[in-house]
């Protein structure tokens, strides 16, 4: 079983960049496909980005495509979400998640972190 801990959240201004990280322990991150989700106050959790086990394929929500980049460093057992050109509407708690799915982009996730708050001010 893998444990996930997010970090790197904070308060930034619109237009700024921020990178959040998700460190894995307990098992090698190379065993998992990974995803990032977010949940804003009063809203349901939504998909942000995903990456395959080997990092060869990625997927993004339309709302962040072209601004966010997901990456995976299996040697450091860490997955990242680089967020550029941040908007006020990107304000949310950001969660990383791990999937046991072996091939392709994950459809379901088996493990979740506790989340990190990202606040974008105007």
N, C-alpha and C positions, 0 to 999 in steps of 0.2 A: 504494500500500500504506500502511496506517495502522499507527502504533506506539502502544501503549497502556501507560501507567504508572499504577499504583495508588498511593494514599497515604492516610494518615489512620488506619491501623490502630493498635492499642495495647492496653494493659491497662486494663480497666474492671471495675467491680463489677456484680453482677447487679442489674437494675433501671435501670441507667444508660442513657444514649443516646450514640451515636457516629455520625459521618458519615464514610464513606469515599468517596474521589473517584477518578476514572479520567480522566486527561488524555490526549487524543489529539493526535498530530502526524503530519505527512506528508500527510494528507488531511482534509478537513472532516468533522466528526462528523455533519453533516446527511446524509451519504451512507450512513449505516449505522443499522440497528437495533442495539440494544445489550442485553446481558444481564449479570447477575451470577451467579456460581457460587461454591461454597465446597467445601473439602475438609478434613475433620477427620482427625486422626491415625488411621491404620488403617481409614479408610473411603473409599469411592469419592466422586469429585467429584459434587456434586448441584446442581441448578438452584435458584436463589434468586428471581430476578426478571428481567423483560424489559420492554423498551419499544420501540415502533415508531419508525421514522425521524423522524417529525414529532412524536413524543411524545404522540400522541393516545390511544394505548392502552397499558395495562400489564397484566402478569400476574405472579402471585406463587405461590410454593410454599405449600402449606397451613400449613406449620410457621412461616411468617413473616407470613402475611397478617394485616393489621390492626396489625402492629408495624413493618414495614419499608416504606419508600417509595422507589421508584426515580424519578429525574428526570433530565432531559437539558437542558443549556444549550448549544445549538448555537453561540451567539455566543462562548461561552468554550471551546468545543470540549471540554467536560467532561461526564461523566455521574456522578451521585451515587447513593449508597445511604444513606439516613437510617435508622438502626437504633435503635428505641426499645424500652424494656422488655426489655433484653437478658437472656438466660438463659445459664446455664453451657453448655448444649448448643449455643449459637451459636458457641462457640469453634471457629475454623477459619482456614485461609488463604482469603481472599476474592479471587476473580479477576474481572476484567471481560473481556468478549468482544464483538467486533463482527461483525455479519452483513451480507453484501452483499444480503440479501433486500430487495426494494424495497417490498413491501406486506405489511401484517399483522405479527403477532408472529413473531419469527424461529424457524425450526425447526432451522437449522444455523448454526454460527458459523465464521468464517473466520480471525479474528485473536484472539490472546489476550495478556493482560498477564502479568506475572511474579508478581503476587499481593501481598497485604498481610496480615499476621497480625493477627487479632483474638482476644484472650483475655479471657474473662469469668470473673471469680472469684466465688466464693459468699460 
